[in-house]
Amino acid sequence: MKLLSAHYLLRQAGRSFRRFPLALLSAATATVLAIILVETEDEPSNKFPFINAMLCAALGISLYFCAAVYAEKRKIGATAKNLLRLLVTVLLVALYFSLPGSETTHNTSLPYIRFAIYSITSHLLVAFLPFVADKNENGFWNYNKLLFIRFWTAALYSAVLYIGLACAIGALRLLFDVDVPDRLLFEIFICIAGVFSTWFFLSGIPTDLQQLNHDTSYPRGLKIFAQYMLLPLLVLYLAILYVYGGKIVLLWDWPRGIVSYLIMCVSVLGILTLLLLHPYGHAARNTWIKRFTKAYYVILIPLLALLFIAIGMRLSDYGITINRYIILLTGVWLAIVCLYFVAGKTNIKFIPVSLAVMLLLMSFGPWGMFSLSEKSQVNRLETILLEAKILSPEHKINHETIWVTDSLLTDSLPTFYSLNPQLNENILNDSLHNEVMSILDYLDDHHGFASIRGWYKQDVDSLVQLANRKVKKRWYRKDEGEIYMRTLGLKHEYRQTDKNADTYFSFNAMQPDVTDIRGYDYMTTFDLSEYRKEDRSRTFSIDSVTYTLSYSFKLTDSLNLTYGQTRASFNIAQLLSKIIAERAREKEQLLSLPQMSLYKSTADFDIKIELHSASLEGTGDTVKVNSLGGAIFFKKK
């Protein structure tokens, strides 16, 4: 076998660049911008222009590739080809300005959510647009087979190259003590994933796509993979879902929310499996494939009914979110696909075309997933706050927490401080409190707070920006959702609403660096735990007399000290029960030593026990103690 020469590789690379110049320039641009973002990660500057430009450039890879392949397949002229490129460029510019910016949120992950939807749509366009007008399905299937195999081949070569370079850098570090920053490895990964893998992928795309219509050399390995690996897994998953559906019918147990995701994933897995097997079904010995295909779409219909019931319950209880919108949209699409194939239609192009059209229509406008989900959650929040009178009819927060600006201007990490915080804390019950927290966290993660900023007297956005102006590390920056909730006069904490769920409490005493034993003759410490038998008691000696401090770790029992014939019982149950009743919502609490002290007298000593720490666990109405730590003081009489 003749090895490939460097000249040949360069010639192939040049040919690929001449065929797909804008796709490769987009890949290079996205790569450069990604590296800039890595290098400036710790700088507290506005990253949105770079992030949005990087994401639009990444979208340009698939869109410019799609335009080039479509132009080659349709054999359109140079003028039409340039107009097509211009159309893609205008679309990318429009997308850039539609992505969230710093005026909407400080959460730099928001643009990636929209990018994911646009990226799926653009890749679906790549899958069908060049062959959308062809009646021959064979060319369409071969084209997508080519893209599928080429993608995984490029991924394999890229992975091997990256692992090899990473090992080389590791060797330099170990053998020559070369100081190579960790982020260099990430930047190498970006270069390989962005430029090398794209170039490698494009170099394997044939120039004559028309000949794919006549290619009947279907890979045997692909059939084996789909028939003997994917198909058995699909049948197994379908059986599990049907058994779960039977359980719902027999026990009248409402479906759990996660079943929607499972049905969606299994349905997509089944469609992918059938698409991989599609051309093999034309052979006389494989007629079972066509029968199974139609049966599969019939089998899906009851599961889709279950999906709609599950997602309908979530929508009714918690409103629309992007995830629920996507599940509902996918369910509708799957129902349309099922009806299409059950009706006897067989054109597999319908699958990517219908999904792309649906995603495209639902990605913008007031009916789109982003606008509708934001409006739904803001309406839920508005209703809760209006009914609780935290939000006035004029849509202004009552008893808003006013922050002291000086607390944000410190040289160290800024703190949000208020003279009168949490004035609305006891208005909402635990369930509504958790709903408010969930909605604000959702808005922070997916939409930003532009739609509710007008409710606040203060410019909360500028306060967050002021607090984060000098904070370099991203994970040290103030969380917007937390600040918006605290400004409502509410604590940003989850509250346990399930009485049967486990609840954990941890109480600690404020201890000085040095223990003051004035007034006492002896002092020793103890650390008791229920987890090991030997840790359930503490034995020590005073003047050759053995003392044992023991505890049963039941909240109703006492802490017992025994020596000789003497037994002193400390009513720790009353102390802990009082602390739990007063401070149970604050699962971790720092208390003063007098609050954590117990006293007892015997014939020989005045005894004081200081509890320095206590860990408890509650299940339903039962509370048990897991550990106790502290000190015991003795004063001779």
C-alpha positions as CSV (number, residue, x, y, z in Angstrom):
1,M,0.0,0.0,0.0
2,K,1.4,3.4,-1.0
3,L,1.6,5.9,1.8
4,L,0.0,9.2,1.3
5,S,2.5,12.0,0.6
6,A,2.6,15.4,2.2
7,H,2.0,16.9,-1.2
8,Y,-1.1,14.9,-1.7
9,L,-2.5,15.9,1.7
10,L,-1.8,19.5,1.0
11,R,-3.5,19.2,-2.4
12,Q,-6.6,17.6,-0.9
13,A,-6.7,20.3,1.8
14,G,-6.4,23.0,-0.8
15,R,-9.2,21.4,-2.9
16,S,-11.5,21.3,0.2
17,F,-10.8,24.9,0.9
18,R,-11.7,26.0,-2.7
19,R,-14.9,24.0,-2.4
20,F,-15.9,25.2,1.0
21,P,-14.1,28.4,1.7
22,L,-16.7,30.1,3.9
23,A,-17.4,27.0,5.9
24,L,-13.7,26.6,6.8
25,L,-13.3,30.4,7.4
26,S,-16.3,30.1,9.8
27,A,-14.6,27.2,11.6
28,A,-11.3,29.2,11.9
29,T,-13.2,32.2,13.2
30,A,-15.1,30.2,15.8
31,T,-11.9,28.6,16.9
32,V,-10.0,31.9,17.3
33,L,-12.9,33.4,19.2
34,A,-13.1,30.4,21.5
35,I,-9.4,30.7,22.3
36,I,-9.9,34.4,23.1
37,L,-12.6,33.5,25.5
38,V,-10.4,30.9,27.2
39,E,-7.5,33.4,27.5
40,T,-9.8,36.1,28.9
41,E,-11.9,33.9,31.1
42,D,-10.8,35.6,34.3
43,E,-11.3,39.1,33.1
44,P,-14.5,40.8,34.3
45,S,-15.5,42.2,30.9
46,N,-18.5,41.8,28.6
47,K,-18.1,38.4,27.0
48,F,-21.4,38.4,25.1
49,P,-20.0,39.9,21.8
50,F,-17.3,37.2,21.6
51,I,-19.7,34.4,22.7
52,N,-22.4,35.4,20.2
53,A,-19.9,35.9,17.4
54,M,-18.3,32.5,18.1
55,L,-21.7,30.7,18.1
56,C,-22.8,32.4,14.9
57,A,-19.5,31.4,13.3
58,A,-20.0,27.8,14.4
59,L,-23.5,27.9,12.8
60,G,-21.8,29.2,9.7
61,I,-19.9,25.9,9.3
62,S,-23.1,23.9,8.7
63,L,-25.0,26.6,6.8
64,Y,-22.2,27.5,4.4
65,F,-21.5,23.8,3.8
66,C,-25.2,23.2,3.1
67,A,-25.3,26.1,0.7
68,A,-22.2,24.9,-1.1
69,V,-23.4,21.3,-1.4
70,Y,-26.9,22.5,-2.5
71,A,-25.3,24.6,-5.2
72,E,-23.1,21.7,-6.5
73,K,-26.0,19.3,-6.5
74,R,-28.4,21.7,-8.3
75,K,-25.5,22.9,-10.6
76,I,-26.5,26.5,-10.2
77,G,-24.4,29.4,-11.6
78,A,-21.8,31.6,-9.9
79,T,-24.3,34.5,-9.4
80,A,-26.9,32.3,-7.8
81,K,-24.2,30.7,-5.7
82,N,-23.0,34.1,-4.4
83,L,-26.5,35.1,-3.7
84,L,-27.0,31.9,-1.7
85,R,-23.8,32.7,0.3
86,L,-25.0,36.3,0.9
87,L,-28.4,34.9,2.2
88,V,-26.5,32.7,4.7
89,T,-24.4,35.7,5.8
90,V,-27.4,37.9,6.3
91,L,-29.1,35.1,8.3
92,L,-26.0,34.8,10.6
93,V,-25.9,38.5,11.2
94,A,-29.6,38.5,12.1
95,L,-29.0,35.6,14.5
96,Y,-26.1,37.4,16.1
97,F,-28.3,40.4,17.0
98,S,-31.1,38.0,18.2
99,L,-28.9,36.3,20.8
100,P,-29.1,37.5,24.4
101,G,-26.6,40.2,25.4
102,S,-25.4,41.9,28.6
103,E,-28.4,44.2,28.5
104,T,-30.6,41.1,29.1
105,T,-28.6,39.0,31.6
106,H,-25.2,38.4,33.1
107,N,-25.5,34.7,32.6
108,T,-23.2,33.9,29.7
109,S,-24.8,30.4,29.2
110,L,-28.0,31.8,27.8
111,P,-26.8,32.1,24.1
112,Y,-25.8,28.5,24.1
113,I,-29.4,27.4,24.7
114,R,-30.6,29.1,21.6
115,F,-27.5,28.0,19.7
116,A,-28.4,24.3,20.4
117,I,-31.8,24.7,18.8
118,Y,-30.4,26.6,15.8
119,S,-27.6,24.1,15.4
120,I,-30.0,21.1,15.3
121,T,-32.1,22.9,12.7
122,S,-29.0,23.8,10.5
123,H,-27.8,20.2,10.6
124,L,-31.2,18.9,9.6
125,L,-31.0,21.3,6.6
126,V,-27.7,19.7,5.7
127,A,-29.3,16.3,5.9
128,F,-32.1,16.9,3.4
129,L,-31.7,20.2,1.5
130,P,-29.4,18.9,-1.3
131,F,-31.8,16.0,-2.1
132,V,-35.1,17.6,-1.2
133,A,-36.3,17.8,-4.8
134,D,-35.1,14.3,-5.8
135,K,-37.7,11.5,-6.0
136,N,-34.9,8.9,-5.6
137,E,-34.6,8.0,-1.9
138,N,-31.4,6.0,-2.5
139,G,-29.3,9.0,-3.1
140,F,-30.7,10.7,0.0
141,W,-30.0,7.7,2.2
142,N,-26.4,7.3,0.8
143,Y,-25.7,11.0,1.3
144,N,-26.7,10.8,4.9
145,K,-24.8,7.5,5.4
146,L,-21.8,9.3,4.0
147,L,-22.3,12.2,6.4
148,F,-22.8,9.8,9.3
149,I,-19.7,7.7,8.6
150,R,-17.6,10.8,7.8
151,F,-18.6,12.5,11.0
152,W,-17.5,9.5,13.2
153,T,-14.3,9.0,11.2
154,A,-13.4,12.7,11.7
155,A,-14.2,12.3,15.4
156,L,-12.0,9.2,15.7
157,Y,-9.0,10.9,13.9
158,S,-9.4,14.0,16.0
159,A,-9.6,12.1,19.3
160,V,-6.4,10.1,18.4
161,L,-4.6,13.3,17.4
162,Y,-5.6,15.1,20.6
163,I,-4.7,12.2,22.9
164,G,-1.3,11.9,21.2
165,L,-0.6,15.6,21.6
166,A,-1.8,15.5,25.2
167,C,0.5,12.6,26.0
168,A,3.4,14.5,24.4
169,I,2.8,17.5,26.6
170,G,2.6,15.2,29.6
171,A,5.9,13.7,28.7
172,L,7.5,17.2,28.4
173,R,6.2,18.0,31.9
174,L,7.5,14.8,33.4
175,L,10.8,14.5,31.7
176,F,11.9,18.1,31.2
177,D,9.8,19.9,33.9
178,V,8.4,22.1,31.2
179,D,5.7,24.4,32.6
180,V,2.8,24.0,30.2
181,P,-0.5,25.7,31.4
182,D,-3.5,23.4,31.6
183,R,-5.6,25.7,29.4
184,L,-3.2,25.0,26.5
185,L,-4.6,21.5,26.4
186,F,-8.1,22.9,26.1
187,E,-7.0,25.3,23.4
188,I,-5.4,22.4,21.5
189,F,-8.7,20.5,21.8
190,I,-10.5,23.6,20.4
191,C,-8.2,23.8,17.4
192,I,-8.5,20.1,16.6
193,A,-12.3,20.1,17.1
194,G,-12.8,23.4,15.3
195,V,-10.4,23.3,12.4
196,F,-8.8,19.9,11.9
197,S,-12.0,17.8,12.3
198,T,-14.0,20.2,10.1
199,W,-11.3,20.2,7.4
200,F,-11.0,16.4,7.6
201,F,-14.8,16.0,7.4
202,L,-15.1,18.2,4.3
203,S,-12.2,16.6,2.5
204,G,-14.2,13.3,2.3
205,I,-17.3,14.8,0.6
206,P,-17.5,13.6,-3.0
207,T,-17.8,16.2,-5.8
208,D,-20.4,14.2,-7.7
209,L,-23.3,13.7,-5.4
210,Q,-25.5,12.6,-8.3
211,Q,-23.8,9.2,-8.5
212,L,-25.1,8.5,-4.9
213,N,-28.5,7.8,-6.5
214,H,-27.0,4.7,-8.2
215,D,-24.8,3.4,-5.3
216,T,-26.2,0.1,-3.9
217,S,-23.2,-0.9,-1.9
218,Y,-24.7,-0.8,1.5
219,P,-22.2,-1.5,4.3
220,R,-22.8,-4.9,6.0
221,G,-21.4,-3.6,9.2
222,L,-24.0,-0.9,9.4
223,K,-26.8,-3.4,9.1
224,I,-25.2,-5.7,11.8
225,F,-24.9,-2.7,14.1
226,A,-28.5,-1.6,13.6
227,Q,-30.1,-5.1,13.5
228,Y,-28.2,-6.8,16.3
229,M,-27.4,-4.0,18.7
230,L,-29.8,-1.1,18.3
231,L,-32.9,-3.2,17.5
232,P,-32.7,-5.5,20.6
233,L,-32.1,-2.4,22.8
234,L,-35.1,-0.7,21.2
235,V,-37.4,-3.8,21.9
236,L,-36.2,-3.9,25.5
237,Y,-36.9,-0.2,26.1
238,L,-40.3,-0.5,24.4
239,A,-41.1,-3.5,26.7
240,I,-40.1,-1.5,29.8
241,L,-42.3,1.5,28.8
242,Y,-45.3,-0.8,28.1
243,V,-44.9,-2.5,31.4
244,Y,-44.8,1.0,33.1
245,G,-47.9,2.0,31.1
246,G,-49.7,-1.2,32.4
247,K,-48.7,-0.2,35.9
248,I,-50.4,3.2,35.5
249,V,-53.6,1.6,34.2
250,L,-53.8,-1.1,36.9
251,L,-52.8,1.0,39.9
252,W,-54.0,4.4,38.6
253,D,-50.6,5.8,39.4
254,W,-50.0,9.0,37.5
255,P,-47.0,9.0,35.3
256,R,-43.7,10.6,36.5
257,G,-42.3,13.5,34.6
258,I,-39.2,11.6,33.6
259,V,-41.2,9.2,31.5
260,S,-41.7,11.9,28.9
261,Y,-37.9,12.1,28.3
262,L,-37.7,8.3,28.2
263,I,-40.4,8.0,25.6
264,M,-38.9,10.8,23.5
265,C,-35.4,9.2,23.6
266,V,-36.7,5.7,22.8
267,S,-38.8,7.0,19.9
268,V,-35.9,8.9,18.4
269,L,-33.7,5.8,18.9
270,G,-36.3,3.7,17.0
271,I,-36.5,6.1,14.1
272,L,-32.7,6.2,13.8
273,T,-32.6,2.4,13.8
274,L,-35.2,2.2,11.1
275,L,-33.5,4.8,9.0
276,L,-30.2,2.8,9.2
277,L,-32.1,-0.3,8.1
278,H,-34.2,1.3,5.5
279,P,-32.4,0.3,2.2
280,Y,-31.8,-3.2,3.4
281,G,-35.6,-3.7,3.5
282,H,-35.8,-3.7,-0.3
283,A,-34.1,-7.1,-0.5
284,A,-36.4,-10.1,-0.7
285,R,-34.9,-11.7,2.4
286,N,-35.4,-8.6,4.5
287,T,-39.1,-8.0,4.0
288,W,-39.5,-8.1,7.8
289,I,-37.9,-4.6,8.0
290,K,-40.9,-3.0,6.2
291,R,-43.4,-4.9,8.4
292,F,-41.5,-4.0,11.5
293,T,-41.3,-0.3,10.5
294,K,-45.1,0.0,10.2
295,A,-45.6,-2.0,13.4
296,Y,-43.2,0.2,15.2
297,Y,-45.1,3.4,14.5
298,V,-48.4,1.7,15.6
299,I,-46.7,0.6,18.8
300,L,-45.5,4.2,19.5
301,I,-49.1,5.6,19.5
302,P,-50.1,4.5,23.1
303,L,-46.7,5.6,24.4
304,L,-47.2,9.0,22.8
305,A,-50.6,9.2,24.6
306,L,-48.7,8.5,27.9
307,L,-46.1,11.2,26.9
308,F,-48.9,13.8,26.4
309,I,-50.6,12.9,29.7
310,A,-47.3,13.2,31.6
311,I,-46.2,16.5,30.0
312,G,-49.7,17.9,30.2
313,M,-49.7,17.4,34.0
314,R,-46.3,19.2,34.3
315,L,-47.6,22.1,32.1
316,S,-50.7,22.3,34.2
317,D,-48.8,22.3,37.5
318,Y,-45.7,24.3,36.7
319,G,-46.3,26.2,33.4
320,I,-44.3,26.2,30.2
321,T,-40.5,26.0,30.2
322,I,-38.2,25.5,27.3
323,N,-37.7,21.8,28.1
324,R,-41.4,21.1,28.4
325,Y,-42.1,23.1,25.2
326,I,-39.5,20.9,23.4
327,I,-41.0,17.7,24.8
328,L,-44.5,18.8,23.7
329,L,-43.2,19.8,20.3
330,T,-41.3,16.5,19.9
331,G,-44.5,14.6,20.9
332,V,-46.5,16.5,18.3
333,W,-43.8,15.8,15.7
334,L,-43.7,12.1,16.6
335,A,-47.5,11.9,16.4
336,I,-47.4,13.4,12.9
337,V,-44.6,11.0,11.8
338,C,-46.5,8.0,13.2
339,L,-49.7,9.0,11.4
340,Y,-47.7,9.5,8.2
341,F,-46.1,6.1,8.1
342,V,-49.2,4.2,9.5
343,A,-51.2,5.8,6.6
344,G,-48.9,3.9,4.2
345,K,-46.5,6.6,3.3
346,T,-42.8,5.6,3.0
347,N,-40.8,8.6,2.1
348,I,-38.1,8.9,4.7
349,K,-37.2,12.5,3.8
350,F,-40.4,13.4,5.6
351,I,-38.7,12.8,8.9
352,P,-35.9,15.4,8.8
353,V,-38.0,17.9,6.7
354,S,-40.9,17.9,9.1
355,L,-38.7,18.2,12.2
356,A,-36.7,21.1,10.7
357,V,-39.8,23.0,9.7
358,M,-41.3,22.5,13.1
359,L,-38.1,23.6,14.9
360,L,-37.7,26.6,12.6
361,L,-41.3,27.8,13.2
362,M,-41.0,27.4,17.0
363,S,-37.7,29.1,17.5
364,F,-38.9,32.7,17.0
365,G,-41.9,34.9,17.4
366,P,-44.4,35.3,20.4
367,W,-45.5,31.7,19.8
368,G,-41.9,30.4,20.0
369,M,-40.3,28.4,22.8
370,F,-38.2,31.2,24.2
371,S,-40.9,33.9,24.3
372,L,-43.8,31.7,25.4
373,S,-41.8,29.9,28.2
374,E,-40.6,33.2,29.6
375,K,-44.1,34.7,29.6
376,S,-45.5,31.6,31.2
377,Q,-43.1,31.6,34.1
378,V,-43.3,35.4,34.7
379,N,-47.1,35.1,34.8
380,R,-46.8,32.3,37.4
381,L,-44.4,34.4,39.5
382,E,-46.7,37.4,39.2
383,T,-49.7,35.5,40.3
384,I,-48.0,34.1,43.4
385,L,-46.6,37.5,44.5
386,L,-49.9,39.4,43.8
387,E,-51.9,36.9,45.9
388,A,-49.4,37.1,48.7
389,K,-49.4,41.0,48.4
390,I,-45.6,41.0,48.0
391,L,-46.3,42.5,44.6
392,S,-48.6,45.5,44.6
393,P,-51.4,46.1,42.0
394,E,-49.1,48.7,40.5
395,H,-46.5,45.9,40.0
396,K,-44.0,47.2,42.6
397,I,-42.4,45.1,45.3
398,N,-43.8,45.8,48.8
399,H,-41.2,45.8,51.5
400,E,-38.4,45.5,49.0
401,T,-34.9,44.8,50.6
402,I,-32.9,47.9,50.1
403,W,-29.2,47.2,49.8
404,V,-26.4,49.3,51.3
405,T,-24.3,50.3,48.3
406,D,-21.2,50.7,50.4
407,S,-21.2,46.9,51.0
408,L,-20.7,46.4,47.3
409,L,-17.7,48.7,47.0
410,T,-15.3,46.7,49.3
411,D,-11.8,45.8,48.0
412,S,-12.4,42.1,49.0
413,L,-15.4,40.1,47.8
414,P,-18.5,42.4,48.0
415,T,-21.4,41.5,50.2
416,F,-25.0,42.4,49.9
417,Y,-26.0,44.0,53.2
418,S,-29.3,45.5,54.2
419,L,-30.5,47.2,57.4
420,N,-33.9,45.5,57.0
421,P,-33.6,42.2,55.1
422,Q,-36.2,39.5,54.6
423,L,-39.3,41.6,55.5
424,N,-41.5,39.3,53.4
425,E,-40.0,36.0,54.7
426,N,-43.0,34.6,56.6
427,I,-45.7,35.5,54.1
428,L,-45.4,32.5,51.7
429,N,-45.8,28.8,52.8
430,D,-42.9,26.4,52.1
431,S,-44.4,25.2,48.8
432,L,-44.9,28.7,47.3
433,H,-41.5,29.8,48.6
434,N,-39.9,26.9,46.7
435,E,-42.0,27.8,43.6
436,V,-40.7,31.4,43.6
437,M,-37.2,30.2,44.0
438,S,-37.6,27.7,41.2
439,I,-39.0,30.3,38.8
440,L,-36.3,32.9,39.6
441,D,-33.6,30.3,39.1
442,Y,-35.2,29.2,35.8
443,L,-35.3,32.8,34.6
444,D,-31.6,33.2,35.5
445,D,-30.7,30.1,33.6
446,H,-32.7,30.6,30.5
447,H,-34.1,34.1,30.0
448,G,-32.6,36.7,32.3
449,F,-34.6,39.2,34.4
450,A,-35.5,42.0,31.9
451,S,-39.2,41.2,32.1
452,I,-39.4,41.7,35.9
453,R,-36.8,44.5,36.5
454,G,-39.6,47.1,36.5
455,W,-41.1,45.5,39.6
456,Y,-38.1,46.7,41.7
457,K,-37.4,50.2,43.0
458,Q,-33.7,49.6,42.8
459,D,-31.8,48.8,39.6
460,V,-30.9,45.2,40.8
461,D,-29.1,44.5,37.6
462,S,-26.7,47.4,38.1
463,L,-26.1,46.3,41.7
464,V,-25.1,42.8,40.6
465,Q,-22.9,44.3,38.0
466,L,-21.3,46.6,40.6
467,A,-20.7,43.7,43.0
468,N,-19.1,41.6,40.2
469,R,-17.0,44.4,38.7
470,K,-13.7,43.2,40.3
471,V,-14.5,39.5,40.7
472,K,-12.3,37.6,38.2
473,K,-13.2,34.0,39.0
474,R,-16.6,33.1,37.5
475,W,-17.6,30.9,40.4
476,Y,-17.1,33.7,42.9
477,R,-19.5,36.0,41.1
478,K,-22.9,36.8,42.7
479,D,-25.8,34.7,41.4
480,E,-28.5,36.9,39.9
481,G,-31.3,34.6,40.8
482,E,-30.3,34.7,44.5
483,I,-30.0,38.5,44.6
484,Y,-33.4,39.0,42.9
485,M,-35.0,36.7,45.4
486,R,-33.3,38.3,48.4
487,T,-34.4,41.7,47.1
488,L,-38.0,40.4,47.2
489,G,-37.4,40.1,51.0
490,L,-37.2,36.3,50.8
491,K,-34.4,33.9,51.6
492,H,-32.9,32.0,48.7
493,E,-33.1,28.5,50.1
494,Y,-35.1,25.4,49.4
495,R,-37.6,24.3,52.0
496,Q,-38.5,20.7,52.7
497,T,-42.2,20.1,52.0
498,D,-42.3,16.3,52.1
499,K,-42.9,15.2,55.7
500,N,-41.6,11.7,54.9
501,A,-38.4,12.9,53.3
502,D,-35.2,12.9,55.3
503,T,-34.2,16.3,56.8
504,Y,-30.8,17.0,58.2
505,F,-29.9,19.5,61.0
506,S,-26.5,20.7,62.0
507,F,-26.0,23.0,65.0
508,N,-22.6,24.3,66.2
509,A,-21.5,26.6,69.1
510,M,-19.4,29.7,68.7
511,Q,-16.2,28.6,70.4
512,P,-13.2,30.8,71.4
513,D,-9.7,29.8,70.4
514,V,-8.8,29.1,74.0
515,T,-11.2,27.4,76.5
516,D,-11.9,29.3,79.7
517,I,-12.1,26.8,82.6
518,R,-12.2,29.3,85.4
519,G,-14.4,28.1,88.2
520,Y,-13.8,24.4,87.3
521,D,-11.2,21.9,88.3
522,Y,-11.3,19.5,85.4
523,M,-12.3,19.5,81.8
524,T,-12.3,17.0,79.0
525,T,-13.9,16.8,75.5
526,F,-16.1,14.2,74.0
527,D,-17.2,13.2,70.4
528,L,-20.0,10.7,70.4
529,S,-21.4,9.1,67.2
530,E,-24.0,6.4,66.6
531,Y,-22.3,4.9,63.6
532,R,-19.8,2.8,65.6
533,K,-20.4,1.1,68.8
534,E,-17.1,2.2,70.4
535,D,-18.0,5.9,69.6
536,R,-21.3,5.8,71.5
537,S,-19.7,6.4,74.9
538,R,-16.6,8.2,76.3
539,T,-14.6,6.8,79.2
540,F,-12.1,8.9,81.2
541,S,-10.6,8.9,84.7
542,I,-10.5,11.5,87.5
543,D,-8.4,10.7,90.6
544,S,-8.4,7.0,89.6
545,V,-12.2,6.9,89.3
546,T,-13.6,5.8,86.0
547,Y,-16.3,8.0,84.4
548,T,-18.5,7.1,81.4
549,L,-20.4,9.5,79.3
550,S,-23.0,7.7,77.1
551,Y,-25.9,8.4,74.9
552,S,-28.6,6.2,73.2
553,F,-28.9,8.7,70.2
554,K,-32.7,8.8,70.6
555,L,-33.9,12.4,70.8
556,T,-36.2,11.6,73.7
557,D,-33.4,10.2,75.9
558,S,-30.9,11.9,78.2
559,L,-27.1,12.2,78.0
560,N,-25.9,10.1,81.0
561,L,-22.7,10.4,83.1
562,T,-22.0,7.5,85.4
563,Y,-19.2,6.9,88.0
564,G,-19.3,4.5,90.9
565,Q,-22.8,4.4,92.1
566,T,-23.6,7.9,90.8
567,R,-25.6,8.7,87.7
568,A,-26.2,12.2,86.4
569,S,-28.7,12.6,83.5
570,F,-28.6,15.7,81.3
571,N,-31.9,16.6,79.6
572,I,-30.4,17.0,76.2
573,A,-33.7,16.1,74.6
574,Q,-35.3,19.3,75.8
575,L,-32.4,21.4,74.6
576,L,-32.3,19.9,71.1
577,S,-36.1,19.9,70.6
578,K,-36.2,23.6,71.5
579,I,-33.4,24.4,69.0
580,I,-35.1,22.4,66.3
581,A,-38.5,24.1,66.9
582,E,-36.9,27.6,66.8
583,R,-34.4,27.1,64.0
584,A,-35.4,24.0,61.9
585,R,-35.6,26.1,58.7
586,E,-32.0,27.1,59.0
587,K,-30.6,23.6,58.6
588,E,-27.1,24.8,59.7
589,Q,-27.0,27.2,62.6
590,L,-24.2,28.8,64.7
591,L,-25.3,29.3,68.3
592,S,-23.8,30.8,71.4
593,L,-22.2,28.6,74.1
594,P,-24.8,29.5,76.8
595,Q,-27.5,28.3,74.4
596,M,-25.7,25.0,74.1
597,S,-24.9,24.4,77.8
598,L,-26.5,22.1,80.4
599,Y,-25.8,22.0,84.2
600,K,-26.1,19.3,86.8
601,S,-25.0,18.8,90.4
602,T,-24.1,15.5,92.2
603,A,-22.8,14.8,95.7
604,D,-19.2,15.3,94.5
605,F,-19.3,17.8,91.6
606,D,-21.0,20.7,89.9
607,I,-21.0,19.6,86.3
608,K,-21.4,21.6,83.1
609,I,-21.7,20.2,79.6
610,E,-21.1,22.4,76.6
611,L,-22.4,21.1,73.3
612,H,-20.1,22.3,70.6
613,S,-21.8,20.4,67.7
614,A,-24.9,18.3,67.1
615,S,-26.0,16.5,63.9
616,L,-29.6,15.3,63.6
617,E,-31.7,13.5,61.0
618,G,-35.5,13.7,60.7
619,T,-37.8,11.3,58.8
620,G,-41.5,12.1,59.0
621,D,-42.2,12.9,62.7
622,T,-39.2,11.0,64.0
623,V,-35.9,12.7,64.7
624,K,-32.7,10.9,65.7
625,V,-29.3,12.2,66.7
626,N,-26.3,11.1,64.6
627,S,-23.5,12.7,66.6
628,L,-22.7,15.0,69.5
629,G,-19.5,16.8,70.3
630,G,-18.5,19.1,73.2
631,A,-16.8,19.5,76.5
632,I,-17.6,18.5,80.1
633,F,-16.4,20.5,83.1
634,F,-16.2,19.4,86.8
635,K,-16.0,21.5,89.9
636,K,-15.3,19.8,93.2
637,K,-17.6,20.4,96.1
